[in-house]
Amino acid sequence: MASEPSTTPKAPTLGDVAKLAGVSLATASKALNGKAEVAQRTRVRVFDAAEKVGFTPNAVAQSLIAGRTGTVGLITGDLEGRFSIPILMGAEDAFGAGSTSIFLCDARGDAIREQHHIRALLSRRIDGLIVVGETTNPRSPLPNDLPVPVVYAYAPSSDPDDISVASDNVGGGRMAADHLIECGRRRIAYISGEVSYSAARDRVTGASQALAAAGLELLGGEAMYGAWSEHWGRGGARAVLARYPEVDGFLCGSDQIARGVIDALREDGRDIPADISVMGHDNWEPLATQSRPPLSTIDMNLKELGRVAAQLLFRAIDGDAAAGLHEVPCRLVTRGSTALTE
């Protein structure tokens, strides 16, 4: 018994559009894809024909005509880190649901693994690449002969001709100090992280600028540098209390350090914030919100940093590369560890 013919209507093709418009396939394709060499009257005729036959240009075909695949690569040095995840979330928000596919790779801080991922991503014909650094320190750039644009996020490229995005750590340090000054604090110490980190030095620079503008300076004339740990925070605070018992404010290079400072102050019988205000940096919420009292801190605005990185990559893919370092402002988050005094 012969099978019945299919009743599924045939989808309209570009050939149907060209035939109805009275043009060649090539002209119909150029008109629908906005090519400049097609006369306006012809373009209108082609679009009218496409509407009449119900033809919708295939998104994949359009991308191939434009030389695009609608995919980008994201390489991070620390996928489990609390800094890289919000950056990646911000970038995904900017790419938009469904409009761009993202290939995510974790190099784990290994240069050989990073090169392997780059080769694999390029074999998939990505349109561009975002490289999220492991730390805030400037990093060596990728080879300049890559066939796609690259944006460096969190850790800027050491080459000023590359496109980089980073948090404004100097501005964040200034913001933290300004807040303690507004709280009435005048005898302020700074306990920072490792001096080898540019972020640690930049935050101290910003704080020193704010204090100088108010006619003040750090207790002891300089910051104390050490580890990014609660242990160092406790030790640094004890050293400050022993030498400067009149201290009334602590600026800290990270939230972990600030937690250690709070522990040492409580052990010494100091009331926070009535006697002494404590200011962190990073806004690591699981730590800052569970501190007692909850920790005032500086948020590095990492999701916004990720969004800016994605926007800059889109611009570069379109031929508008904005070279140089783009700094994203930080944000003040006030909680119970600081309070205005009379």
Residue pairs with C-beta under 8 A, 6 or more apart in sequence:
12 53
12 54
12 55
13 55
14 25
14 28
14 29
14 32
14 55
14 57
15 25
16 53
16 55
17 28
17 32
17 46
17 49
17 50
17 53
17 55
18 24
18 25
18 27
18 28
18 46
18 49
20 49
20 52
20 53
21 28
21 42
21 45
21 46
21 48
21 49
22 45
23 31
23 42
23 45
23 46
27 38
27 42
27 46
28 46
28 49
29 65
30 37
30 38
31 38
31 42
31 43
31 46
31 47
32 46
32 47
32 50
32 57
33 57
33 62
33 65
33 66
38 46
49 55
50 57
59 70
63 69
63 70
68 127
68 317
69 124
69 125
69 126
69 127
70 99
70 100
70 101
70 127
71 100
71 101
71 102
71 103
71 124
71 125
71 126
71 127
72 95
72 100
72 101
72 102
72 103
72 126
72 127
72 128
72 129
72 130
72 313
73 102
73 103
73 105
73 117
73 118
73 121
73 124
73 126
73 128
73 129
73 130
74 88
74 91
74 102
74 103
74 104
74 105
74 129
74 130
74 132
75 105
75 106
75 107
75 114
75 117
75 118
75 121
75 129
75 130
75 131
75 132
76 84
76 87
76 88
76 104
76 105
76 106
76 107
76 131
76 132
76 134
77 84
77 106
77 107
77 108
77 109
77 114
77 132
77 133
77 134
77 155
78 84
78 106
78 108
78 109
78 134
79 85
79 104
79 106
79 108
81 134
82 284
83 154
83 300
83 302
84 132
84 154
86 302
86 303
86 306
87 132
87 153
87 154
87 302
87 303
87 305
87 306
87 309
88 104
88 132
88 306
89 303
89 306
90 302
90 303
90 304
90 305
90 306
90 307
90 308
90 309
90 310
91 102
91 130
91 153
91 306
91 307
91 309
91 310
92 102
92 306
92 310
93 303
93 306
93 307
93 310
94 306
94 307
94 308
94 309
94 310
94 311
94 314
95 102
95 310
103 121
103 124
103 126
105 117
105 120
105 121
107 113
107 114
107 117
109 134
118 129
118 142
118 146
121 129
122 146
122 147
122 148
126 148
127 148
127 317
128 148
128 149
128 150
128 151
128 313
128 314
128 316
128 317
129 142
129 146
129 148
129 149
129 150
129 151
129 313
130 150
130 151
130 152
130 153
130 309
130 310
130 313
131 139
131 142
131 150
131 151
131 152
131 153
132 153
132 154
132 155
133 139
133 152
133 153
133 154
133 155
133 156
134 155
135 155
135 197
135 199
136 154
136 155
136 166
136 167
136 169
136 197
136 198
136 199
137 155
137 196
137 197
137 198
137 199
138 155
138 156
138 157
138 158
138 198
139 152
139 155
139 156
139 157
139 158
140 157
140 158
141 150
141 152
141 157
141 158
141 159
141 162
142 150
148 317
149 163
149 313
149 316
149 317
149 321
150 162
150 163
151 163
151 164
151 165
151 309
151 310
151 312
151 313
151 316
152 162
152 163
152 164
152 165
153 164
153 165
153 166
153 305
153 306
153 309
154 165
154 166
154 167
154 302
154 305
155 166
156 162
156 164
156 165
156 166
156 325
157 163
157 164
160 323
160 324
160 325
161 323
161 324
162 323
163 312
163 313
163 316
163 321
163 322
163 323
163 324
163 326
164 324
164 325
164 326
165 305
165 308
165 309
165 312
165 325
165 326
165 327
165 328
166 305
166 325
166 326
166 327
166 328
167 199
167 300
167 301
167 302
167 305
167 327
167 328
167 330
168 327
168 328
168 329
168 330
169 198
169 199
169 202
169 203
169 206
169 330
170 202
170 203
170 205
170 206
170 209
171 206
171 327
171 329
171 330
172 203
172 206
172 281
172 298
172 300
172 330
173 202
173 203
173 204
173 205
173 206
173 207
173 208
173 209
173 210
173 251
173 281
173 298
174 206
174 207
174 209
174 210
175 206
175 210
175 298
175 330
175 332
176 203
176 206
176 207
176 251
176 279
176 281
176 298
176 332
177 188
177 206
177 207
177 208
177 209
177 210
177 211
177 251
178 210
179 279
179 296
179 332
179 334
179 338
180 188
180 249
180 251
180 277
180 279
180 338
181 188
181 210
181 211
181 214
181 216
182 340
183 249
183 273
183 277
183 338
183 339
183 340
183 341
184 340
184 341
184 342
185 248
185 249
185 277
185 341
186 216
186 248
186 249
187 219
187 244
187 246
187 247
187 248
187 249
188 211
188 216
188 218
188 219
188 247
188 248
188 249
188 250
188 251
189 218
189 219
189 220
189 224
189 240
189 244
189 247
189 249
189 250
189 251
190 204
190 207
190 218
190 222
190 223
190 224
190 250
190 251
190 252
190 253
191 223
191 224
191 226
191 232
191 233
191 236
191 237
191 240
191 250
191 251
191 252
191 253
191 257
191 261
192 200
192 203
192 204
192 223
192 224
192 225
192 226
192 252
192 253
192 257
193 199
193 200
193 225
193 226
193 227
193 228
193 232
193 253
193 254
193 257
194 200
194 225
194 226
194 227
194 228
195 201
195 225
199 253
200 225
200 253
203 253
203 281
204 223
204 253
207 218
207 223
207 251
208 217
208 218
211 217
211 218
219 240
219 244
219 247
220 240
220 243
220 244
223 253
224 236
224 239
224 240
226 232
226 235
226 236
226 257
228 253
228 254
228 256
228 257
229 256
229 257
229 260
230 256
230 257
230 259
230 260
230 263
231 260
232 257
232 260
233 252
233 256
233 257
233 258
233 259
233 260
233 261
233 262
233 263
233 264
234 260
234 261
234 263
234 264
235 260
235 264
236 257
236 260
236 261
237 250
237 260
237 261
237 264
237 265
238 264
238 268
240 247
240 250
241 247
241 264
241 265
241 268
241 270
247 276
248 275
248 276
248 277
249 276
249 277
249 278
249 279
250 258
250 261
250 265
250 276
250 277
250 278
250 279
251 279
252 258
252 261
252 278
252 279
252 280
252 281
253 281
254 280
254 281
254 282
254 284
255 280
255 281
255 282
255 283
255 284
255 287
255 288
255 291
255 295
255 297
256 284
256 287
257 280
258 278
258 279
258 280
258 281
258 291
258 295
258 297
258 337
259 280
259 287
259 291
259 295
261 278
262 272
262 278
262 291
262 292
262 293
262 295
262 337
265 272
265 275
265 276
265 278
266 272
270 276
272 278
272 293
272 336
272 337
273 293
273 336
273 337
273 338
273 339
274 339
277 296
277 337
277 338
277 339
278 295
278 296
278 337
278 338
279 296
279 297
279 298
279 337
279 338
280 288
280 295
280 296
280 297
280 298
280 337
281 297
281 298
281 300
282 288
282 297
282 298
282 299
282 300
283 297
283 298
283 299
283 300
283 331
283 333
284 297
287 295
288 294
288 295
288 297
288 333
288 335
289 295
289 335
291 337
293 335
293 336
293 337
294 335
294 336
294 337
295 335
295 336
295 337
296 332
296 333
296 334
296 335
296 336
296 337
296 338
297 333
297 335
298 330
298 331
298 332
298 333
299 330
299 331
299 332
299 333
300 328
300 330
301 328
301 329
301 330
301 331
304 328
305 328
308 326
308 328
312 322
312 326
315 321
315 322
316 322
